[in-house]
Amino acid sequence: MIAMLEEDLSGVGTLDELFEWRVARTPARAAVLTRIRDLTSTFPSYAQPRAVALTLEPWTVENSLLTPTLKPKRINLSEHYAAQIDRMYKQPPEPRRS
């Protein structure tokens, strides 16, 4: 059992990667996506999110993910989360609800 767990975690390094690895296998991600879809149900279908990534890392001014007025720095965010964004685009989208 321990050998299987070690093998599963062999590519996981940081706490954030461990969190992402674990959450990807739980209902939490699906629950968040469902809630976002509920909130955007009046949007055109092309504007509704089909995937979501969760992270434990806070967005702060200190880590350059927010401006001093607490607005997201889109370029910094897209660079910082490029690997997660690429993975989401490579995965098949979750089916939309009717």
N, CA, C and O of each residue as an XYZ file, in Angstrom:
392
protein
N       0.824     -1.189      0.000
C       0.000      0.000      0.000
C       0.871      1.256      0.000
O       0.622      2.179     -0.776
N       1.886      1.301      0.858
C       2.780      2.459      0.924
C       3.538      2.614     -0.381
O       3.725      3.736     -0.852
N       3.976      1.519     -0.973
C       4.701      1.576     -2.244
C       3.812      2.176     -3.340
O       4.288      2.951     -4.169
N       2.531      1.820     -3.343
C       1.605      2.369     -4.330
C       1.448      3.870     -4.133
O       1.440      4.623     -5.107
N       1.324      4.313     -2.890
C       1.182      5.734     -2.595
C       2.443      6.489     -2.988
O       2.360      7.567     -3.576
N       3.607      5.935     -2.670
C       4.860      6.582     -3.047
C       4.976      6.702     -4.556
O       5.455      7.712     -5.070
N       4.535      5.666     -5.265
C       4.578      5.713     -6.727
C       3.635      6.791     -7.245
O       3.991      7.538     -8.156
N       2.436      6.879     -6.676
C       1.470      7.900     -7.085
C       2.002      9.302     -6.830
O       1.740     10.209     -7.621
N       2.743      9.499     -5.745
C       3.232     10.822     -5.364
C       4.625     11.124     -5.883
O       5.182     12.174     -5.562
N       5.201     10.237     -6.675
C       6.587     10.408     -7.099
C       6.820     11.706     -7.856
O       7.901     12.284     -7.746
N       5.842     12.185     -8.622
C       6.025     13.416     -9.380
C       5.540     14.657     -8.666
O       5.631     15.759     -9.209
N       5.024     14.500     -7.459
C       4.465     15.623     -6.717
C       5.533     16.190     -5.806
O       6.111     15.478     -4.984
N       5.794     17.499     -5.964
C       6.864     18.102     -5.193
C       6.379     19.083     -4.143
O       6.568     18.857     -2.947
N       5.754     20.173     -4.576
C       5.364     21.230     -3.662
C       4.005     20.940     -3.029
O       3.266     20.064     -3.477
N       3.700     21.690     -1.984
C       2.405     21.555     -1.335
C       1.284     21.869     -2.318
O       0.248     21.204     -2.319
N       1.493     22.885     -3.154
C       0.479     23.251     -4.132
C       0.258     22.125     -5.136
O      -0.881     21.853     -5.517
N       1.332     21.468     -5.569
C       1.210     20.344     -6.500
C       0.488     19.183     -5.835
O      -0.330     18.515     -6.467
N       0.784     18.939     -4.559
C       0.100     17.875     -3.826
C      -1.382     18.196     -3.711
O      -2.226     17.322     -3.912
N      -1.704     19.447     -3.387
C      -3.099     19.872     -3.286
C      -3.810     19.670     -4.615
O      -4.909     19.116     -4.661
N      -3.173     20.126     -5.708
C      -3.774     19.974     -7.039
C      -3.978     18.504     -7.377
O      -5.025     18.126     -7.903
N      -2.980     17.672     -7.076
C      -3.067     16.233     -7.341
C      -4.243     15.629     -6.580
O      -4.994     14.825     -7.133
N      -4.405     16.009     -5.329
C      -5.462     15.441     -4.494
C      -6.837     15.969     -4.889
O      -7.790     15.197     -4.995
N      -6.945     17.272     -5.105
C      -8.241     17.867     -5.428
C      -8.750     17.398     -6.781
O      -9.959     17.289     -6.987
N      -7.843     17.123     -7.700
C      -8.266     16.645     -9.013
C      -8.992     15.317     -8.907
O      -9.684     14.918     -9.843
N      -8.848     14.625     -7.788
C      -9.467     13.315     -7.610
C     -10.605     13.334     -6.584
O     -11.015     12.282     -6.093
N     -11.113     14.525     -6.260
C     -12.192     14.635     -5.288
C     -13.360     15.397     -5.890
O     -13.229     16.011     -6.950
N     -14.482     15.359     -5.228
C     -15.645     16.114     -5.711
C     -15.495     17.630     -5.559
O     -16.328     18.370     -6.083
N     -14.470     18.116     -4.866
C     -14.322     19.555     -4.634
C     -14.230     20.336     -5.934
O     -14.915     21.346     -6.103
N     -13.394     19.880     -6.852
C     -13.236     20.584     -8.122
C     -14.549     20.607     -8.886
O     -14.923     21.636     -9.447
N     -15.242     19.493     -8.911
C     -16.526     19.425     -9.612
C     -17.551     20.343     -8.950
O     -18.352     20.974     -9.640
N     -17.533     20.421     -7.625
C     -18.469     21.294     -6.912
C     -18.214     22.763     -7.235
O     -19.153     23.532     -7.438
N     -16.948     23.146     -7.281
C     -16.606     24.529     -7.616
C     -17.040     24.840     -9.043
O     -17.629     25.890     -9.298
N     -16.756     23.942     -9.967
C     -17.136     24.157    -11.361
C     -18.658     24.223    -11.512
O     -19.163     25.034    -12.287
N     -19.377     23.398    -10.797
C     -20.834     23.424    -10.838
C     -21.356     24.764    -10.347
O     -22.264     25.343    -10.943
N     -20.775     25.255     -9.254
C     -21.201     26.556     -8.703
C     -20.915     27.679     -9.703
O     -21.754     28.558     -9.902
N     -19.748     27.655    -10.325
C     -19.412     28.678    -11.323
C     -20.373     28.592    -12.508
O     -20.832     29.614    -13.017
N     -20.670     27.385    -12.935
C     -21.616     27.220    -14.052
C     -23.003     27.735    -13.681
O     -23.679     28.341    -14.512
N     -23.433     27.501    -12.442
C     -24.726     28.021    -11.999
C     -24.746     29.553    -12.058
O     -25.731     30.160    -12.479
N     -23.643     30.159    -11.628
C     -23.565     31.619    -11.609
C     -23.434     32.228    -13.003
O     -23.757     33.400    -13.198
N     -22.970     31.456    -13.958
C     -22.783     31.976    -15.317
C     -23.787     31.372    -16.302
O     -23.578     31.425    -17.514
N     -24.852     30.809    -15.792
C     -25.807     30.113    -16.661
C     -26.476     31.042    -17.673
O     -26.944     30.572    -18.710
N     -26.533     32.327    -17.404
C     -27.138     33.264    -18.355
C     -26.133     33.755    -19.397
O     -26.515     34.453    -20.336
N     -24.871     33.407    -19.248
C     -23.843     33.800    -20.214
C     -23.970     32.926    -21.461
O     -24.498     31.817    -21.388
N     -23.490     33.419    -22.603
C     -23.440     32.555    -23.789
C     -22.567     31.335    -23.497
O     -21.664     31.410    -22.664
N     -22.824     30.224    -24.166
C     -22.108     28.981    -23.864
C     -20.600     29.122    -24.024
O     -19.843     28.500    -23.279
N     -20.147     29.937    -24.992
C     -18.705     30.092    -25.183
C     -18.046     30.868    -24.037
O     -16.824     30.836    -23.894
N     -18.839     31.559    -23.227
C     -18.286     32.350    -22.118
C     -18.382     31.629    -20.774
O     -17.979     32.176    -19.747
N     -18.905     30.423    -20.775
C     -19.025     29.664    -19.531
C     -17.790     28.794    -19.338
O     -17.389     28.073    -20.252
N     -17.186     28.855    -18.158
C     -15.989     28.039    -17.904
C     -16.288     26.550    -18.039
O     -17.344     26.071    -17.626
N     -15.336     25.832    -18.623
C     -15.451     24.378    -18.761
C     -14.479     23.641    -17.857
O     -14.567     22.422    -17.703
N     -13.556     24.376    -17.262
C     -12.565     23.760    -16.378
C     -12.203     24.768    -15.291
O     -12.404     25.974    -15.441
N     -11.668     24.244    -14.201
C     -11.259     25.094    -13.090
C     -10.041     24.462    -12.425
O      -9.913     23.239    -12.361
N      -9.160     25.311    -11.938
C      -7.999     24.836    -11.176
C      -8.048     25.494     -9.806
O      -8.291     26.696     -9.697
N      -7.819     24.717     -8.777
C      -7.815     25.234     -7.409
C      -6.390     25.290     -6.895
O      -5.562     24.447     -7.239
N      -6.107     26.285     -6.070
C      -4.769     26.435     -5.517
C      -4.849     26.934     -4.082
O      -5.811     27.597     -3.695
N      -3.839     26.610     -3.309
C      -3.742     27.110     -1.936
C      -2.966     28.425     -1.862
O      -3.017     29.124     -0.850
N      -2.255     28.755     -2.925
C      -1.408     29.944     -2.916
C      -2.260     31.212     -2.969
O      -3.067     31.374     -3.884
N      -2.088     32.104     -2.004
C      -2.857     33.354     -2.053
C      -2.326     34.291     -3.127
O      -1.134     34.283     -3.432
N      -3.199     35.083     -3.689
C      -2.794     36.124     -4.627
C      -2.567     37.377     -3.801
O      -3.493     37.897     -3.178
N      -1.347     37.854     -3.798
C      -0.999     39.015     -2.987
C      -0.206     40.023     -3.807
O       0.270     39.726     -4.903
N      -0.076     41.212     -3.250
C       0.780     42.237     -3.852
C       2.232     41.780     -3.769
O       3.011     42.002     -4.696
N       2.595     41.144     -2.660
C       3.973     40.716     -2.442
C       4.452     39.686     -3.459
O       5.621     39.701     -3.843
N       3.574     38.800     -3.898
C       4.009     37.813     -4.893
C       3.685     38.261     -6.320
O       3.748     37.466     -7.258
N       3.343     39.525     -6.470
C       3.109     40.176     -7.777
C       1.926     39.608     -8.552
O       1.880     39.723     -9.777
N       0.980     39.004     -7.864
C      -0.207     38.516     -8.552
C      -1.368     39.511     -8.457
O      -2.363     39.385     -9.171
N      -1.226     40.510     -7.560
C      -2.209     41.592     -7.444
C      -1.501     42.935     -7.517
O      -0.331     43.060     -7.155
N      -2.236     43.941     -7.995
C      -1.709     45.303     -7.985
C      -1.859     45.871     -6.571
O      -2.529     45.256     -5.742
N      -1.260     47.019     -6.275
C      -1.463     47.639     -4.955
C      -2.921     47.988     -4.667
O      -3.298     48.146     -3.505
N      -3.748     48.111     -5.709
C      -5.176     48.363     -5.498
C      -5.983     47.064     -5.508
O      -7.208     47.084     -5.625
N      -5.277     45.930     -5.383
C      -5.853     44.584     -5.252
C      -6.599     44.094     -6.494
O      -7.542     43.308     -6.397
N      -6.167     44.566     -7.646
C      -6.700     44.046     -8.906
C      -5.773     42.943     -9.406
O      -4.561     43.030     -9.212
N      -6.313     41.913    -10.043
C      -5.439     40.835    -10.553
C      -4.524     41.335    -11.665
O      -4.947     42.081    -12.548
N      -3.274     40.916    -11.608
C      -2.323     41.202    -12.690
C      -2.416     40.038    -13.667
O      -1.791     38.997    -13.463
N      -3.188     40.213    -14.715
C      -3.514     39.120    -15.633
C      -2.287     38.496    -16.279
O      -2.200     37.273    -16.391
N      -1.346     39.316    -16.702
C      -0.144     38.777    -17.348
C       0.651     37.941    -16.349
O       1.082     36.834    -16.671
N       0.846     38.461    -15.147
C       1.585     37.709    -14.122
C       0.864     36.418    -13.758
O       1.501     35.379    -13.579
N      -0.455     36.475    -13.647
C      -1.226     35.277    -13.324
C      -1.113     34.237    -14.439
O      -0.936     33.050    -14.166
N      -1.214     34.678    -15.685
C      -1.129     33.715    -16.786
C       0.266     33.111    -16.883
O       0.400     31.940    -17.239
N       1.300     33.876    -16.577
C       2.662     33.329    -16.575
C       2.863     32.382    -15.392
O       3.449     31.310    -15.543
N       2.379     32.777    -14.221
C       2.569     31.988    -13.005
C       1.851     30.636    -13.086
O       2.367     29.622    -12.615
N       0.663     30.634    -13.684
C      -0.148     29.417    -13.748
C      -0.156     28.801    -15.147
O      -1.078     28.059    -15.485
N       0.850     29.094    -15.958
C       0.903     28.598    -17.339
C       0.796     27.077    -17.416
O       0.087     26.554    -18.275
N       1.487     26.363    -16.535
C       1.456     24.891    -16.574
C       0.053     24.364    -16.286
O      -0.413     23.450    -16.966
N      -0.624     24.930    -15.287
C      -1.984     24.482    -14.962
C      -2.947     24.818    -16.106
O      -3.824     24.021    -16.440
N      -2.777     25.993    -16.696
C      -3.646     26.389    -17.807
C      -3.442     25.455    -18.994
O      -4.406     25.011    -19.618
N      -2.187     25.161    -19.300
C      -1.898     24.233    -20.400
C      -2.525     22.866    -20.149
O      -3.093     22.268    -21.062
N      -2.424     22.363    -18.905
C      -3.026     21.060    -18.572
C      -4.542     21.090    -18.763
O      -5.127     20.127    -19.259
N      -5.178     22.199    -18.368
C      -6.634     22.276    -18.519
C      -7.038     22.241    -19.986
O      -8.044     21.623    -20.334
N      -6.268     22.896    -20.851
C      -6.596     22.891    -22.277
C      -6.328     21.540    -22.915
O      -6.956     21.203    -23.919
N      -5.417     20.762    -22.362
C      -5.121     19.439    -22.921
C      -6.144     18.392    -22.495
O      -6.332     17.396    -23.193
N      -6.812     18.603    -21.354
C      -7.813     17.657    -20.867
C      -9.112     17.859    -21.634
O      -9.443     18.985    -22.005
N      -9.849     16.782    -21.875
C     -11.159     16.967    -22.502
C     -12.072     17.734    -21.554
O     -12.023     17.509    -20.345
N     -12.900     18.628    -22.069
C     -13.786     19.405    -21.193
C     -14.814     18.509    -20.518
O     -15.244     17.496    -21.068
N     -15.191     18.909    -19.318
C     -16.255     18.178    -18.631
C     -17.556     18.482    -19.343
O     -17.747     19.591    -19.841
N     -18.449     17.512    -19.397
C     -19.712     17.737    -20.116
C     -20.520     18.868    -19.495
O     -20.559     19.034    -18.276
N     -21.155     19.631    -20.354
C     -22.011     20.717    -19.888
C     -23.343     20.140    -19.452
O     -23.812     19.121    -19.959
N     -23.930     20.834    -18.494
C     -25.278     20.444    -18.089
C     -26.277     21.018    -19.084
O     -26.013     22.039    -19.719
N     -27.390     20.378    -19.212
C     -28.437     20.867    -20.136
C     -29.184     22.011    -19.527
O     -30.097     22.553    -20.149
